[in-house]
Amino acid sequence: MKKYQTDFKLKVVKSFMAGDGRAKLLARQWSVPEEKIRTWVSHYRLHGIDGLRPKRSTYSAQFILFFRPSSSEHYGSDDICSGGT
């Protein structure tokens, strides 16, 4: 699947909203699937520029180490069945 830069998506969306053409025409003009344009416009209307930005959820090493349970917090299946006693 091809990824598009936020600036490019915004250009296409602004073009659509300015009435430069319908999604089908703009899809041919910008070489983008028509459905992508409709999705971008919808996301832009709902969330503004943030709706066009990538939604990557990468965690820093510091975050992972902070929230990773230590080995002492792990329970065996016997502990769970017996109520941990």
VEXLO-99437 format. One line per field, with one value per residue: x, y, z of N, C-alpha, C in turn; residue in three letters. Coordinates in nm, 2 decimals, m for minus. Each point is the difference from the previous one (the first is absolute). Example, Ala and Ser with C-alpha at 12.3 -4.5 7.8 and 13.67 -1.06 7.14 Angstrom:
BEGIN
nX (1.32	m0.04)
nY (m0.57	0.11)
nZ (0.78	m0.07)
caX (m0.09	0.09)
caY (0.12	0.11)
caZ (0.00	0.00)
cX (0.09	m0.08)
cY (0.12	0.11)
cZ (0.00	0.08)
res (ALA	SER)
END
This chain:
BEGIN
nX (0.08	m0.03	0.10	m0.08	0.08	0.00	0.11	0.03	m0.03	0.06	0.09	m0.01	m0.01	0.09	0.06	m0.03	0.04	0.09	m0.04	0.13	m0.08	m0.07	m0.03	m0.08	m0.03	m0.01	m0.07	m0.05	m0.03	m0.03	m0.06	m0.12	m0.02	m0.11	0.00	0.13	m0.04	m0.10	0.08	0.09	m0.10	m0.05	0.12	0.02	m0.12	0.02	0.13	m0.03	0.10	m0.04	m0.12	0.09	0.04	0.12	m0.05	0.13	m0.01	0.11	0.05	0.04	0.13	0.01	m0.09	0.05	0.12	m0.06	m0.08	0.12	m0.08	0.04	0.10	0.02	m0.04	0.07	m0.11	0.03	m0.04	0.08	0.08	m0.03	0.01	0.11	m0.02	0.12	m0.06)
nY (m0.12	0.10	0.06	0.09	0.10	0.05	0.06	m0.11	m0.07	0.09	m0.01	m0.13	0.00	0.09	m0.07	m0.11	0.06	0.04	m0.12	m0.03	m0.09	m0.09	m0.09	m0.03	0.13	0.04	m0.11	0.03	0.12	m0.06	m0.09	0.02	m0.12	0.00	m0.12	0.01	0.07	m0.09	m0.10	0.06	0.03	m0.12	m0.05	0.08	m0.03	m0.12	m0.01	0.06	0.07	m0.01	0.02	0.08	0.02	m0.06	m0.12	0.03	m0.11	0.06	m0.08	0.09	m0.02	0.13	0.02	m0.08	0.05	0.12	m0.03	m0.06	m0.10	0.01	m0.08	0.08	0.08	m0.10	m0.04	m0.11	m0.10	m0.07	0.11	0.00	m0.13	0.02	0.10	m0.04	m0.09)
nZ (0.00	m0.09	0.06	0.05	m0.03	0.13	m0.04	m0.05	0.11	0.07	m0.09	0.00	0.13	0.01	m0.09	0.06	0.12	m0.08	m0.03	0.01	0.06	m0.05	0.09	m0.09	m0.03	0.13	0.01	m0.11	0.04	0.12	m0.08	0.06	0.07	m0.07	0.05	m0.04	m0.11	m0.02	0.03	m0.07	m0.09	0.02	0.00	m0.10	m0.04	0.04	m0.05	m0.11	0.00	0.13	m0.07	m0.05	0.12	m0.02	0.03	0.01	0.06	m0.01	0.08	0.08	m0.01	0.03	m0.08	m0.09	0.03	0.00	m0.11	m0.03	0.03	0.12	0.01	0.10	m0.10	m0.06	m0.02	0.06	m0.08	0.08	m0.01	m0.13	m0.02	0.08	m0.08	m0.04	0.07)
caX (m0.08	0.08	m0.02	0.00	0.04	m0.11	m0.01	m0.07	m0.14	m0.06	m0.01	m0.11	m0.12	m0.03	m0.04	m0.14	m0.09	0.00	m0.09	0.08	m0.05	m0.05	0.10	0.04	0.09	0.13	0.07	0.07	0.10	0.11	0.04	m0.03	m0.13	m0.11	m0.04	0.10	m0.03	m0.12	0.04	0.08	m0.09	m0.08	0.09	0.04	m0.12	m0.02	0.11	0.10	0.13	0.04	m0.06	0.08	0.13	0.01	m0.04	0.09	0.01	0.13	0.04	0.14	0.06	m0.02	m0.14	m0.01	0.06	m0.08	m0.12	0.01	m0.01	0.12	m0.02	m0.07	m0.15	m0.06	m0.06	m0.02	m0.14	m0.04	m0.03	m0.13	m0.11	m0.02	m0.02	0.12	0.05)
caY (0.12	0.12	0.10	0.14	0.10	0.08	0.12	m0.04	m0.02	0.13	0.07	m0.06	0.03	0.15	0.00	m0.06	0.09	0.13	m0.02	m0.02	m0.11	m0.11	m0.10	m0.08	0.08	0.02	m0.13	m0.01	0.11	m0.02	m0.14	m0.05	m0.06	0.09	m0.03	0.07	0.14	0.01	m0.03	0.11	0.11	m0.04	0.01	0.14	0.07	m0.04	0.02	0.11	m0.05	m0.12	m0.12	m0.03	m0.04	m0.14	m0.03	m0.10	m0.01	m0.06	0.03	0.02	m0.11	0.04	m0.03	m0.14	m0.05	0.05	m0.07	m0.14	m0.06	m0.07	m0.15	m0.03	0.02	m0.10	m0.11	m0.13	m0.03	m0.05	0.12	0.06	m0.10	m0.02	0.13	0.06	m0.03)
caZ (0.00	m0.01	0.10	m0.05	0.09	0.05	m0.08	m0.13	0.03	0.02	m0.13	m0.07	0.08	m0.02	m0.14	0.00	0.07	m0.07	m0.12	m0.12	m0.07	0.09	0.04	m0.11	m0.08	0.07	0.01	m0.13	m0.01	0.10	m0.01	0.13	0.00	0.03	0.13	0.09	0.01	0.08	0.13	0.05	0.02	0.12	0.11	0.01	0.05	0.14	0.09	m0.05	m0.05	0.07	m0.07	m0.11	0.05	0.03	0.13	0.05	0.14	0.03	0.14	0.03	0.09	0.14	0.03	0.01	0.12	0.11	0.02	m0.02	0.13	0.04	0.01	0.13	m0.01	m0.07	0.07	m0.07	m0.01	0.13	0.09	m0.04	0.04	0.14	0.05	0.02	0.14)
cX (0.09	m0.04	0.02	0.04	m0.12	m0.02	m0.07	m0.15	m0.08	m0.02	m0.12	m0.13	m0.04	m0.05	m0.15	m0.10	m0.01	m0.09	0.08	m0.05	m0.05	0.11	0.05	0.10	0.13	0.08	0.09	0.11	0.12	0.05	m0.01	m0.14	m0.11	m0.05	0.09	m0.04	m0.13	0.04	0.08	m0.09	m0.08	0.08	0.03	m0.12	m0.02	0.11	0.10	0.13	0.05	m0.06	0.08	0.14	0.00	m0.03	0.09	0.01	0.13	0.04	0.15	0.05	m0.03	m0.15	m0.02	0.06	m0.07	m0.12	0.00	0.00	0.14	m0.04	m0.07	m0.15	m0.07	m0.05	m0.01	m0.15	m0.05	m0.04	m0.14	m0.11	m0.02	m0.02	0.12	0.06	0.09)
cY (0.12	0.10	0.14	0.09	0.09	0.13	m0.03	m0.03	0.13	0.08	m0.06	0.03	0.14	0.02	m0.04	0.10	0.13	m0.02	m0.02	m0.12	m0.11	m0.10	m0.08	0.07	0.02	m0.13	m0.02	0.11	m0.02	m0.14	m0.07	m0.07	0.09	m0.02	0.06	0.14	0.02	m0.02	0.12	0.12	m0.02	0.02	0.14	0.08	m0.04	0.05	0.11	m0.07	m0.13	m0.13	m0.05	m0.06	m0.15	m0.03	m0.12	0.00	m0.07	0.05	0.01	m0.12	0.03	m0.03	m0.15	m0.06	0.04	m0.09	m0.15	m0.06	m0.08	m0.15	m0.03	0.02	m0.10	m0.12	m0.13	m0.03	m0.06	0.11	0.06	m0.08	m0.01	0.14	0.07	m0.03	m0.13)
cZ (0.00	0.11	m0.06	0.11	0.04	m0.09	m0.14	0.02	0.02	m0.13	m0.07	0.06	m0.03	m0.15	m0.01	0.06	m0.07	m0.12	m0.13	m0.08	0.09	0.02	m0.12	m0.09	0.07	0.02	m0.13	0.00	0.10	0.00	0.14	m0.02	0.05	0.15	0.11	0.02	0.09	0.15	0.06	0.03	0.12	0.13	0.03	0.06	0.14	0.10	m0.04	m0.04	0.07	m0.06	m0.12	0.04	0.03	0.15	0.05	0.15	0.04	0.14	0.01	0.09	0.15	0.04	0.01	0.13	0.13	0.03	m0.02	0.14	0.03	0.02	0.13	m0.01	m0.08	0.09	m0.08	m0.01	0.13	0.10	m0.03	0.04	0.15	0.07	0.05	0.14	0.00)
res (MET	LYS	LYS	TYR	GLN	THR	ASP	PHE	LYS	LEU	LYS	VAL	VAL	LYS	SER	PHE	MET	ALA	GLY	ASP	GLY	ARG	ALA	LYS	LEU	LEU	ALA	ARG	GLN	TRP	SER	VAL	PRO	GLU	GLU	LYS	ILE	ARG	THR	TRP	VAL	SER	HIS	TYR	ARG	LEU	HIS	GLY	ILE	ASP	GLY	LEU	ARG	PRO	LYS	ARG	SER	THR	TYR	SER	ALA	GLN	PHE	ILE	LEU	PHE	PHE	ARG	PRO	SER	SER	SER	GLU	HIS	TYR	GLY	SER	ASP	ASP	ILE	CYS	SER	GLY	GLY	THR)
END
